[in-house]
Amino acid sequence: MPYEVKIDADECVSAGRCVAMAPEFFVFDDDEIATIDRSGPLPDDEALIRIARQCPSGAIKLLVDGTEIEI
């Protein structure tokens, strides 16, 4: 089952690692805050864990059945 992905916009520091690693799924909005483009391909679970772990602010949250998991 794929993870549900959320970004806490208040925590995002616009480092851009997620956008660089999955540019069709993670994108910057007009304020340079990372957001999710749901029309883009969802990275696989392994890639999502890697991307979330590399987020310097911890803004990327992964959930299973609505519950945030530890990464």
N, C-alpha and C positions, 0 to 999 in steps of 0.2 A: 504494500500500500504506500503510495507516495506521500511525502510529508506535505502538510499545509504550510505555506510560507507567509509570514507577515513581516513588515518593516515598521519599527517604531520611529516615525518621522522626527519626534522630539529628541531621540538619541543619535540619529544619523549625523555624522560629521563630514559627509561628502568626500570621503577618501577615494571612492570610486573603485575599490577592489572588486566588489560584486559586479559592477557594470563591465569592468575589464574581463572578468572571468565568464560571464554569461550575458553578453550584450543584447541578446534578443529577449531576455526575460527581465533583467534588471536594467532600468533606465533612469536617467535624471529627469526631474520635473523642471519647471521654469525657474525654481529657486535653487537648483542644483542639489536637491535632496533625492536620494534613491527611492524609486518606486518600482512596482511590479507591473510589467506588461503581460497581462493574462493571455493575450493573443499569441505571445511568443512561446517557444517550446520550454516546458518545465524541465530543468536539469534533473538528472537522476538523483536518487537519495544520497549516494556517496559524494557526488559533486555538491549538493546542497549543504551537506555537513561541512565539507572543506571550505566552501564559501562563507558559511555562517561563522566558522571558527576563525577565519581571517578578517572578519569585520572588526576594525579596531575599537569601535564603540559598543559592539554587542547589539546593534539595532536590528539585526536579522534574527527573527524568532522562528523556530521550527516546531510545529504542533502535530500531534497524533490524536485524532478524535477530539479536537478542541483543547487539548492539554499540552502546554509547552513542555518540550523535552530538554534535558540537559545535553549540551553539546561539548 
